[in-house]
Amino acid sequence: MKVKRKMRRDFVGLVTLATIILMAAVLPGIAAGQSTPKPKRLQAPATIRGLIGGESHDGYVVRVPKGRLLSVAISWRSEDNNTASFGVGTNADFEPVTFGQESADGKKWSGKVPRTGDYFIEVMAHPRAHYVLKVSVK
């Protein structure tokens, strides 16, 4: 059980590193006038089904009032040892939030929103995954 958790943590670290490398490759293109896909606006509660993989990601944004509980959960179709993950950020650059807590080995996250605003969710997978993302605000 501990080995499985360590492997999952190692994988999440690799996905994070891959995301940083990808952003380093994408940012010069943005400066040159190329655009990245705009995050899709959600109305909570929302259930999104998608397919993602390779060096791409799906982005979503939801407006949440101060003091409300934002919850995000992901599941995916298990194929060829694939894995999907998500991150919650405070801006379109996916600057990580400093509140909330992850659970279910990174498949769920929830946090009480400290101020009204847009919150961004980025979905990634390796090597690719058919995913279901659930977002709620209570």
Phi, psi and omega in degrees: 000315180294324180295319179298316179296318179296318179297319180295317178299317178298319179296315179300320177298319178294319178297318178298315178298317179298322179295318179298316179297317179299315180297324178295327178282327184278323185303319177299325177294323178295317179297330180275002176104358177283146181252152173260157181302136179284137178301144179277131180284133179246152168248118181279143001284148180219143173235121184243134174247133182207174175231127182218152177178181180067223183263013182257171177213159174252138181239140179225155178222139179223138178270131184228130177286152178306138175086352180275157180265115176266127179234139180226137177220145179229143171221162180208158177285121183283116180215127174052045178057033178281162179215142175241154178209170178215162174226152179246130183229169182263353179207176184295343176275004179059042171299120186301144175290157181251017179227169177094172182216138177274149175212178179053047180054039176087003180275347179225152176210143172209150180198148177279122186288124183283337178206149179299136178170182176274136176237136189252141180236127180245129179251133179228159176210157176218129348286331173197159182205143166275116186240161171234122179248129178243129181234130177223155176228124181237000000 
